[in-house]
Amino acid sequence: MLTSMIIFIESSISLMSAGTVSRDLADHYRVSREKMAYVIQSSCVATCSSVMINGWGAAMMAIIGVQISRGYLEGEPFSILLASMPYNLMAWLSLLGVLFYIFSGVSWGPMAKADKRALQGQVLRQGALPIAGNQQVEPVTVNGKASYFIVPLLTIIFMVPLGLWVTGNGNITAGSGSTAVFWAVMAGTFISLVYFVGGRVLSLDAFFRHLLAGYSDMIPLGAIMSLAFLVGDLSADLQTGQYITQLIDGVLPAELSAAFVFLIAAVMSLATGTSWGTFAIMIPIGIQIGVAADLDPHLLIGASISGAIFGDMTSPISDTGIVSSMATGNDHIDHIRTQFPYILVIGLISCVLFAFLGSW
């Protein structure tokens, strides 16, 4: 949980790092991989959607900025988003939920079956098809050191903001996230090569065998992600979000607007698997509803963000869900199936709270 929260600059790096750290540790202590995938995905998505100095925050501020330019709001995008963050109830409740399950040991629903199976020493259910994480390579026989993990990881972490700064010509928020991540991964790989081979931790042949095993794990991920993005683009082209909002226009009282915006954003993100695409549609709609109904627009922005990350945590075509499954060596459907009831409970509580705040 802490690893996925600390690396908040980019969600994929956060999930991959946390999954890499936790997978073998979870197997050793007989914690189900489904539970670990739930912990790292919920923690990562909740943190990335709340910490504003990353790509998520930049995207949301850009969307808010358009609404300011059109006269719906007054002020600076940063201050408006900052004032909206306390209303990102899905994120805060998700973090509390993760802490509850970690420290209480409570488990229920499909997750309870997975945890019981793990306690019996069975890492995956019989017949499971993990996305990745099962490549067989010659194990490293030297004694492990913390620096073997920390040095490459810190290289990647520090290279991401540097890459954003360079590609944005001195403005991090204007940088290219994909380019920055690519540079960071290449830098981490190069430093690993120098550190492990130069320090005689691995031979040159062993290093590239491990490297190619990691690359081969990414092939199924690439195929699934390509299809997921295809579905998301198709939904955008069909204007699914606009159609949904037209159907419900004027149906509910103003006091329930925040709860309604949350529900629509949740359904939209669940269907499309994209929180960012849902941000782009629902934040402007939420702001405009707030202005028209004389409600606090910060509440509506928070409801939009919360609904968007609900789908990010539950959709089988969500990129964070796919990466979480890959990072922990999970069967992807098992991950979604075990996590869904936990997230659904958090979503229902959030919806009730939004209804209460809208009426208060």
C-alpha positions as CSV (number, residue, x, y, z in Angstrom):
1,M,0.0,0.0,0.0
2,L,2.8,2.4,1.0
3,T,4.8,1.7,-2.2
4,S,1.9,2.3,-4.5
5,M,1.1,5.6,-2.6
6,I,4.6,7.0,-2.5
7,I,5.1,6.6,-6.3
8,F,2.2,8.9,-7.3
9,I,3.8,10.5,-10.3
10,E,2.6,7.8,-12.7
11,S,0.0,5.1,-12.0
12,S,1.5,2.3,-14.1
13,I,5.0,2.7,-12.5
14,S,3.4,2.8,-9.1
15,L,1.4,-0.4,-9.7
16,M,4.3,-2.3,-11.4
17,S,6.7,-1.3,-8.5
18,A,4.3,-2.3,-5.8
19,G,3.3,-5.5,-7.5
20,T,6.9,-6.5,-8.0
21,V,7.7,-5.9,-4.4
22,S,4.7,-7.6,-3.0
23,R,4.2,-10.7,-5.2
24,D,6.9,-12.9,-3.7
25,L,6.4,-11.5,-0.2
26,A,2.7,-12.2,-0.4
27,D,3.4,-15.8,-1.5
28,H,5.8,-16.3,1.4
29,Y,3.3,-15.1,4.0
30,R,0.4,-16.8,2.2
31,V,-1.6,-13.7,1.4
32,S,-3.7,-14.1,-1.8
33,R,-2.5,-12.4,-4.9
34,E,-6.1,-11.2,-5.3
35,K,-5.8,-9.3,-2.0
36,M,-2.5,-7.8,-3.0
37,A,-3.9,-6.6,-6.3
38,Y,-6.9,-5.0,-4.5
39,V,-4.6,-3.3,-2.1
40,I,-2.2,-1.8,-4.6
41,Q,-4.8,-0.8,-7.2
42,S,-7.1,0.9,-4.7
43,S,-4.3,2.7,-3.0
44,C,-2.7,3.8,-6.3
45,V,-5.9,5.1,-7.9
46,A,-7.1,6.8,-4.7
47,T,-3.7,8.5,-4.3
48,C,-3.1,9.4,-8.0
49,S,-6.6,11.0,-8.2
50,S,-6.0,13.1,-5.1
51,V,-2.3,14.2,-5.4
52,M,-2.5,17.0,-7.8
53,I,1.1,17.3,-8.9
54,N,0.9,14.5,-11.4
55,G,-0.6,13.7,-14.8
56,W,-4.1,13.1,-13.3
57,G,-4.1,16.5,-11.6
58,A,-2.8,18.2,-14.8
59,A,-5.6,16.6,-16.8
60,M,-8.3,17.7,-14.4
61,M,-7.0,21.2,-14.1
62,A,-7.0,21.5,-17.9
63,I,-10.6,20.4,-18.0
64,I,-11.5,22.9,-15.2
65,G,-9.6,25.6,-17.1
66,V,-11.9,25.3,-20.1
67,Q,-14.9,25.8,-17.9
68,I,-13.3,28.9,-16.4
69,S,-12.7,30.3,-19.9
70,R,-16.3,29.7,-20.7
71,G,-17.5,31.7,-17.7
72,Y,-18.9,28.9,-15.6
73,L,-16.3,29.4,-12.8
74,E,-14.1,32.1,-11.5
75,G,-10.6,31.5,-10.1
76,E,-7.5,29.4,-10.8
77,P,-7.8,25.8,-11.9
78,F,-5.4,24.7,-9.1
79,S,-7.2,26.4,-6.3
80,I,-10.6,25.1,-7.6
81,L,-9.3,21.5,-7.9
82,L,-7.7,21.8,-4.4
83,A,-11.0,22.9,-2.9
84,S,-12.7,20.0,-4.6
85,M,-10.4,17.3,-3.3
86,P,-12.1,16.9,0.1
87,Y,-15.2,15.8,-1.9
88,N,-13.3,13.0,-3.6
89,L,-15.0,10.7,-1.2
90,M,-14.3,7.5,-3.2
91,A,-10.6,8.0,-2.8
92,W,-10.6,8.7,0.9
93,L,-13.0,5.9,1.7
94,S,-11.0,3.5,-0.5
95,L,-7.9,4.2,1.5
96,L,-9.8,3.7,4.8
97,G,-11.2,0.5,3.4
98,V,-7.8,-0.8,2.5
99,L,-6.5,0.0,5.9
100,F,-9.5,-1.7,7.5
101,Y,-8.9,-5.0,5.6
102,I,-5.2,-4.9,6.2
103,F,-5.3,-4.4,10.0
104,S,-8.5,-6.3,10.8
105,G,-7.9,-9.4,8.7
106,V,-11.6,-9.4,7.7
107,S,-12.3,-11.1,4.4
108,W,-15.7,-11.8,2.8
109,G,-17.2,-12.7,-0.5
110,P,-15.0,-14.1,-3.3
111,M,-12.0,-12.6,-1.6
112,A,-12.5,-14.8,1.4
113,K,-12.3,-17.9,-0.8
114,A,-9.1,-16.6,-2.4
115,D,-7.6,-15.8,1.0
116,K,-8.5,-19.3,2.3
117,R,-6.9,-20.9,-0.7
118,A,-3.7,-18.9,-0.2
119,L,-3.5,-19.9,3.4
120,Q,-3.5,-23.5,2.2
121,G,-0.4,-22.7,0.0
122,Q,-2.2,-22.5,-3.3
123,V,-1.1,-19.2,-5.0
124,L,-3.6,-19.3,-7.8
125,R,-6.9,-21.1,-8.2
126,Q,-6.9,-24.2,-10.3
127,G,-7.4,-23.3,-13.9
128,A,-6.4,-19.6,-13.4
129,L,-4.7,-17.9,-16.4
130,P,-2.4,-15.2,-15.0
131,I,-1.6,-12.3,-17.3
132,A,2.1,-12.4,-16.5
133,G,4.6,-12.9,-13.8
134,N,5.3,-16.6,-14.4
135,Q,8.3,-16.6,-16.7
136,Q,10.9,-19.2,-15.5
137,V,14.5,-17.9,-15.4
138,E,17.5,-18.9,-13.5
139,P,17.2,-17.6,-10.0
140,V,19.8,-15.2,-8.6
141,T,21.8,-17.0,-5.9
142,V,23.6,-14.0,-4.3
143,N,22.5,-12.5,-1.0
144,G,19.9,-9.8,-1.6
145,K,20.4,-6.2,-0.7
146,A,17.9,-3.4,-0.4
147,S,20.0,-1.3,-2.8
148,Y,19.2,-3.9,-5.6
149,F,15.6,-2.7,-5.5
150,I,16.1,0.9,-4.4
151,V,18.7,2.1,-6.9
152,P,16.8,1.2,-10.1
153,L,13.5,2.3,-8.6
154,L,14.8,5.7,-7.5
155,T,16.2,6.2,-11.0
156,I,12.8,5.6,-12.5
157,I,11.0,7.8,-10.0
158,F,13.4,10.8,-10.4
159,M,13.5,10.4,-14.2
160,V,9.7,10.8,-14.6
161,P,9.5,14.5,-13.4
162,L,12.8,15.2,-15.2
163,G,11.3,13.9,-18.4
164,L,8.2,15.9,-17.9
165,W,10.3,19.0,-17.3
166,V,12.3,18.5,-20.4
167,T,9.4,17.6,-22.7
168,G,7.4,20.5,-21.3
169,N,10.2,23.0,-21.9
170,G,10.5,23.8,-18.2
171,N,6.8,23.2,-17.4
172,I,6.1,19.8,-15.8
173,T,2.4,19.9,-16.3
174,A,2.8,20.5,-20.0
175,G,5.2,17.6,-20.5
176,S,4.6,14.3,-22.3
177,G,3.8,11.7,-19.8
178,S,4.3,8.7,-22.2
179,T,7.7,10.1,-23.3
180,A,8.8,10.8,-19.7
181,V,7.8,7.3,-18.6
182,F,9.7,5.7,-21.5
183,W,12.8,7.7,-20.7
184,A,12.5,6.7,-17.0
185,V,12.2,3.0,-17.8
186,M,15.2,3.1,-20.2
187,A,17.2,4.9,-17.6
188,G,16.3,2.4,-14.9
189,T,17.2,-0.4,-17.3
190,F,20.6,1.1,-18.0
191,I,21.4,1.8,-14.4
192,S,20.4,-1.8,-13.5
193,L,22.7,-3.1,-16.2
194,V,25.7,-1.0,-14.9
195,Y,24.9,-1.8,-11.3
196,F,24.2,-5.5,-11.5
197,V,26.7,-6.5,-14.2
198,G,29.4,-4.1,-13.0
199,G,28.9,-5.2,-9.4
200,R,29.0,-8.9,-10.5
201,V,25.5,-9.5,-9.1
202,L,24.5,-10.9,-12.5
203,S,26.5,-12.0,-15.6
204,L,25.7,-10.1,-18.8
205,D,23.9,-13.2,-20.1
206,A,21.8,-13.6,-17.0
207,F,20.9,-9.9,-16.9
208,F,19.5,-10.1,-20.5
209,R,17.7,-13.3,-19.8
210,H,15.8,-11.7,-16.9
211,L,15.2,-8.6,-19.0
212,L,13.7,-10.6,-21.9
213,A,11.6,-12.6,-19.4
214,G,10.2,-9.2,-18.2
215,Y,9.6,-8.0,-21.7
216,S,7.8,-11.2,-22.6
217,D,5.5,-10.7,-19.6
218,M,4.4,-7.4,-21.2
219,I,3.1,-9.0,-24.5
220,P,-0.3,-10.1,-23.1
221,L,-0.6,-6.7,-21.3
222,G,-0.1,-4.9,-24.6
223,A,-2.7,-6.9,-26.4
224,I,-5.3,-6.4,-23.7
225,M,-4.6,-2.7,-23.3
226,S,-4.9,-2.2,-27.1
227,L,-8.3,-3.8,-27.1
228,A,-9.3,-1.8,-23.9
229,F,-8.3,1.5,-25.6
230,L,-10.2,0.5,-28.7
231,V,-13.4,0.0,-26.6
232,G,-12.8,3.4,-24.9
233,D,-12.3,5.2,-28.2
234,L,-15.4,3.6,-29.6
235,S,-17.5,4.7,-26.6
236,A,-16.2,8.3,-27.1
237,D,-17.0,8.3,-30.8
238,L,-20.5,7.1,-30.1
239,Q,-20.8,9.9,-27.5
240,T,-22.0,7.5,-24.8
241,G,-21.6,10.0,-22.0
242,Q,-23.6,12.7,-23.7
243,Y,-26.4,10.3,-24.5
244,I,-26.6,9.2,-20.9
245,T,-26.8,12.8,-19.6
246,Q,-29.6,13.6,-22.1
247,L,-31.6,10.7,-20.8
248,I,-31.6,11.9,-17.2
249,D,-31.8,15.6,-17.7
250,G,-34.4,17.1,-15.3
251,V,-35.4,13.8,-13.8
252,L,-34.0,14.2,-10.3
253,P,-34.3,17.1,-7.8
254,A,-31.3,19.5,-7.5
255,E,-30.4,18.2,-4.0
256,L,-29.6,14.8,-5.4
257,S,-27.5,16.2,-8.3
258,A,-24.1,15.3,-6.7
259,A,-25.2,11.7,-6.0
260,F,-26.6,11.5,-9.5
261,V,-23.4,12.8,-11.1
262,F,-21.5,10.3,-9.1
263,L,-23.7,7.4,-10.3
264,I,-23.5,8.5,-14.0
265,A,-19.7,8.9,-13.8
266,A,-19.5,5.4,-12.1
267,V,-21.6,3.7,-14.8
268,M,-19.7,5.5,-17.6
269,S,-16.3,4.7,-16.3
270,L,-17.3,1.1,-15.6
271,A,-18.5,0.7,-19.2
272,T,-15.6,2.4,-20.8
273,G,-12.8,1.5,-18.4
274,T,-11.3,5.0,-18.5
275,S,-11.3,7.5,-15.6
276,W,-9.6,10.2,-17.6
277,G,-12.2,10.0,-20.4
278,T,-14.9,10.2,-17.7
279,F,-13.2,13.2,-16.2
280,A,-13.3,14.9,-19.6
281,I,-17.1,14.4,-19.9
282,M,-18.4,14.5,-16.3
283,I,-16.4,17.3,-14.7
284,P,-17.8,19.9,-17.2
285,I,-21.3,18.5,-16.8
286,G,-21.0,18.5,-13.0
287,I,-19.8,22.1,-13.0
288,Q,-22.6,23.2,-15.3
289,I,-25.2,21.3,-13.2
290,G,-23.8,23.0,-10.1
291,V,-24.1,26.4,-11.6
292,A,-27.6,25.8,-12.9
293,A,-28.9,24.3,-9.6
294,D,-27.0,26.9,-7.4
295,L,-25.0,24.1,-5.8
296,D,-21.3,24.2,-4.7
297,P,-19.4,23.3,-7.9
298,H,-16.6,21.8,-5.8
299,L,-19.0,19.2,-4.6
300,L,-20.0,18.3,-8.2
301,I,-16.3,18.2,-9.3
302,G,-15.6,15.8,-6.4
303,A,-18.6,13.6,-7.3
304,S,-17.4,13.4,-10.9
305,I,-13.9,12.4,-9.9
306,S,-15.2,9.8,-7.4
307,G,-17.5,8.3,-10.0
308,A,-14.7,8.1,-12.5
309,I,-12.3,6.3,-10.2
310,F,-15.1,3.8,-9.2
311,G,-15.1,2.5,-12.7
312,D,-11.3,2.6,-12.8
313,M,-11.3,0.2,-9.9
314,T,-14.0,-2.2,-11.1
315,S,-14.0,-2.2,-14.9
316,P,-12.3,-5.3,-16.5
317,I,-10.9,-3.0,-19.3
318,S,-9.5,-0.4,-16.9
319,D,-5.7,0.1,-17.5
320,T,-5.0,0.2,-13.8
321,G,-6.9,-3.0,-13.2
322,I,-5.0,-4.8,-16.1
323,V,-1.6,-3.5,-14.8
324,S,-2.5,-4.6,-11.3
325,S,-3.3,-8.1,-12.4
326,M,-0.1,-8.3,-14.4
327,A,2.1,-6.8,-11.7
328,T,0.9,-9.4,-9.1
329,G,0.8,-12.3,-11.5
330,N,-3.0,-12.6,-11.2
331,D,-5.8,-14.1,-13.4
332,H,-7.3,-10.7,-14.4
333,I,-10.9,-11.8,-14.1
334,D,-10.2,-13.3,-10.6
335,H,-8.8,-9.9,-9.6
336,I,-11.9,-8.0,-10.8
337,R,-14.3,-10.6,-9.4
338,T,-12.8,-10.5,-5.9
339,Q,-12.3,-6.8,-5.8
340,F,-15.7,-5.7,-7.1
341,P,-17.8,-6.3,-3.9
342,Y,-15.3,-4.3,-1.8
343,I,-15.4,-1.4,-4.2
344,L,-19.2,-1.6,-4.6
345,V,-19.7,-1.1,-0.9
346,I,-17.4,1.9,-0.9
347,G,-19.3,3.3,-3.9
348,L,-22.7,2.9,-2.2
349,I,-21.4,4.7,0.9
350,S,-20.0,7.5,-1.2
351,C,-23.3,7.8,-3.1
352,V,-25.2,8.1,0.2
353,L,-22.8,10.8,1.5
354,F,-23.1,12.7,-1.8
355,A,-26.9,12.7,-1.4
356,F,-26.5,14.0,2.2
357,L,-24.0,16.7,1.3
358,G,-26.2,17.9,-1.6
359,S,-29.1,18.3,0.8
360,W,-27.2,19.7,3.7
